[in-house]
Amino acid sequence: MSNQSIKPTIEIAHLSKSFGNIEALCDVSLEIYSGEILAIVGDNGAGKSTLIKILSGALTADQGQIIVGDKSYSSLSPGKAIGLGISTVYQDLALVDCRDVASNIFLGWEPVYAGFFVDKRKMQKEAGKILADLQINIPSLNTPVGLLSGGQRQGVAVARAILQGGKVIIFDEPTAAMGLQESAKVIKLLLKLREEGIAVIVISHNLHQVFEISDRICVMRHGRVAAICKTKESLPSQIVELIMGAPDKGACVAAGVYSDEAI
Amino acid sequence: MKQFNRFLLIWDQKFSQILLGLVLFTTVFLLSLASPFFMTWDNWRNILDQSALQVIIAVGMTFVICTGGIDLSVGSVTALSGVCMAAAMHAGVSVEMAVFGGIVAGAFVGMSNGLLVSRLNLNPFIVTLGTMAVARGVALIITKGIPIYGFSREFTWWGNGHIGPLNPPMLTAVFIALLGALVLNKTKLGYYTLALGGNEEALRRSGVAYKLYKLIVYTICGITAAIGGLVVTARLNTAEPLAGSMFELDAIAAVVLGGTDMKGGRGSITGTVTACLLLGVLRNGLTILSIPSYYQQLAIGVIILVAIIISELRLKNAPGHGNIIH
């Protein structure tokens, strides 16, 4: 899918981030193209979440740049990230359970009339349209999202990301807490987004799923990019080896060594 | 079937208000049977006049509680704003400017609450407990503890005037309640007020300036309390530095009785107004029935406890309270 001659939708250049003595990210560079699904895998503490949080504006990097179009940014706020077309579907979905579906989809971006009043009718109409496009079935847009099933809630969070005009949509563990049927639905949704030319980043622990949907796999280890592989040209066993670090070389060898060898 | 589901949904969302309305209606009905005097206009005028002040303060409190916060300083703010107005008028300031100054004083206390709660992320209970004491202290310092009395007719009109069969406090209460309902249900401020109580983090991640909205909500509560101060001071023709004690508890009671969730996220101005009326009717009815005031206190306390128990039991099965199957 990805073609190196095409300009990336977003480029991450040499991002580093430390929390005290702990180096969460170290010189991470990555390119994301429209119409591809990039999976980010890695063990707990590999730096996946930190990377995503910097991209979505929740954290500020110590060093490095995020390049969108012709401009580069050293830090983003949540509002700015959304403005640049980077939307995130968080693992906890960031929904307001006591509010209805339309209010959640438009959270922060409510249309107003007369400069003052929220245009609820317009919200409901557009929310209904987006949900229908995504083939998410929700009985009533007036339902508080707390009453919906896991898959429906995920759908509401995705609809919000699309409404925000995301050119890049980041999914943090999209199927972690889901049953088989609902997972299948979410996967269908991700493939549909790719078809529409959106750059999709998926963080997942489920390698089987990663191989099923992704175009490229970025393996992170100890805060560095251990390797970026094309899914079609890799085997699950290789990816597992990269995640764990090759057993024969021992854990004491710095992870960075592999990055050159692996690519 | 779809119609029925819709009905269930409305029933669920409006449960508290419907129940409260029924209780109010039943109480009025029973009291009208018990006493021929109860249903006279003179008596109702009295009830509405008493409830008006509570409505004004409770509307601001509804906003704060909807964000999951609380404002204990409203009683002191009514005293402080009244004292500021009185001191200004006695210093020769015009009535309009004095009233404006008093309301600014209330807004300032509210804004301080909002800044401390939103910027420093402090617990609103403790913050407003502090500003409650500060505002009361300032009111006592300004007056040296002695009530200020004797104002122009132009000022006392706000408490004792006549507009047809009604009076200014009632109309002020109606205006504030309508404005509050409009803002809470139809504007971004209202949407974010409820979202703040539901999931503040979600609001932050959506890029909303949520701290600013929190600040505005506390400022609104300060302003409504200051307007309450105007009504109290004008009605009594006296600015009493110890006025308004326990007002915060009355306001919180009315808000909770009205179906607003103490954890935030759900709230209703209609419910708050109905609850103020119910409390007013009960106090009035118990007085008419010659029940000693000690028992009145007890009865109203029990009603508030029962209301909270009902709403908690019901909320256990409602969304947004930790029992959802994801």
Chai-1 contact restraints between the chains, C-beta under 6 A:
chainA,res_idxA,chainB,res_idxB,connection_type,confidence,min_distance_angstrom,max_distance_angstrom,comment,restraint_id
A,P78,B,R205,contact,1.0,0.0,6.0,A-B,restraint_1
A,P78,B,G207,contact,1.0,0.0,6.0,A-B,restraint_2
A,G79,B,G207,contact,1.0,0.0,6.0,A-B,restraint_3
A,I82,B,G207,contact,1.0,0.0,6.0,A-B,restraint_4
A,A94,B,A202,contact,1.0,0.0,6.0,A-B,restraint_5
A,A94,B,R205,contact,1.0,0.0,6.0,A-B,restraint_6
A,V96,B,A195,contact,1.0,0.0,6.0,A-B,restraint_7
A,V96,B,G198,contact,1.0,0.0,6.0,A-B,restraint_8
A,V96,B,N199,contact,1.0,0.0,6.0,A-B,restraint_9
A,V96,B,A202,contact,1.0,0.0,6.0,A-B,restraint_10
A,D97,B,P319,contact,1.0,0.0,6.0,A-B,restraint_11
A,D97,B,G320,contact,1.0,0.0,6.0,A-B,restraint_12
A,C98,B,G198,contact,1.0,0.0,6.0,A-B,restraint_13
A,C98,B,G265,contact,1.0,0.0,6.0,A-B,restraint_14
A,C98,B,R266,contact,1.0,0.0,6.0,A-B,restraint_15
A,C98,B,P319,contact,1.0,0.0,6.0,A-B,restraint_16
A,C98,B,G320,contact,1.0,0.0,6.0,A-B,restraint_17
A,R99,B,G198,contact,1.0,0.0,6.0,A-B,restraint_18
A,L107,B,S206,contact,1.0,0.0,6.0,A-B,restraint_19
A,G108,B,S206,contact,1.0,0.0,6.0,A-B,restraint_20
A,G108,B,G207,contact,1.0,0.0,6.0,A-B,restraint_21
A,G108,B,V208,contact,1.0,0.0,6.0,A-B,restraint_22
A,E110,B,K188,contact,1.0,0.0,6.0,A-B,restraint_23
A,F116,B,T187,contact,1.0,0.0,6.0,A-B,restraint_24
A,F117,B,K186,contact,1.0,0.0,6.0,A-B,restraint_25
A,V118,B,K186,contact,1.0,0.0,6.0,A-B,restraint_26
A,V118,B,Y191,contact,1.0,0.0,6.0,A-B,restraint_27
A,P144,B,P319,contact,1.0,0.0,6.0,A-B,restraint_28
A,G146,B,P319,contact,1.0,0.0,6.0,A-B,restraint_29
A,G146,B,G320,contact,1.0,0.0,6.0,A-B,restraint_30
A,G146,B,I324,contact,1.0,0.0,6.0,A-B,restraint_31
A,L147,B,P319,contact,1.0,0.0,6.0,A-B,restraint_32
A,G150,B,H326,contact,1.0,0.0,6.0,A-B,restraint_33
A,A177,B,H326,contact,1.0,0.0,6.0,A-B,restraint_34
